[in-house]
Amino acid sequence: MDVTNENRIEFLKAYNDLRHILMSIHECQDIWMSDIGKLESIHLLMQRVLKFVPQHDDQGNRMHYSDWVLAELDEDDA
């Protein structure tokens, strides 16, 4: 997998957002609604760039609530 410099910059911003969110949670024992949006963005960034996909059951249906796998591993099962 090739991670571009642009991806690294996206991850750096996401990493810093995550650090700030965690510090806020630890200090306040609370979370801001805007932090939830940032967490969702980080989640989607990781899914897109790192190519995470949901597993498939025996009938080929996506199992979104199971642990996700690397796309290339899921293709091997197909």
N, C-alpha and C positions, 0 to 999 in steps of 0.2 A: 504494500500500500504506500502510495506517495502522499505525504502531507506537505502541502505547499506552504510557502512563507505567508501567504494570505490566510491560510487555515490556522497557522501558528498564531497570527495576530488575533484572529477571531477567538481562539482558545485562550490567549492571554487575557483578553477582555472578559471572557466568560469566567476564567479562573479568579480574576480580581473581583468580579461581581459576586461570585460564590463566597469568596473570603469575607467580603463586606456583609453579605447576608448572614453568614455563620456568626460573625462577630456581633451583629445586631441581635440575633437570636440568643446568644450567650449572655449579652449584657442586659437585655430587656426581658428575656424569657417570653418573647413575643415575636411575631413576624408581620411585616408590612404587606399589604395586598400587592403593592408594586413589586415586592420581592418574589411573590409567587409567579408573576409574569416573567421575571428574569430567570427563575428556576426552569420554567417551561421552555424558554429560549435556549438555555444551556442544554437541556434534555434533547431538543430538536437538533441543535448543532452537533452534538455527539452522535446522534442517530444518523444524520446526513453525512457528515465527514468520515466517521469511522465505519459506516455501512453496517449498522445494526439492524436486524430484521426480526420480526416475530417468528417463532417456530411454527411448523405446520403439523397438524395431526395426521393420522393415517389416511384420512379422506382428502387431504390437501387443504383443509381449512386453516386459516391463520389463528393462532392462539395468542392473542394480544396480552392476556393476563399471565402468561407463563414467562419465564426468563427468556430474554431475547438472545439471539446468537449472531455470529458474524455472517454476513451475506454469503461468503464463499463456502462456509460450512453448511448452510441451509441448502445451497445449490447441489452440494454433494449428496444430500439425502433425497433430492427430487428424482 
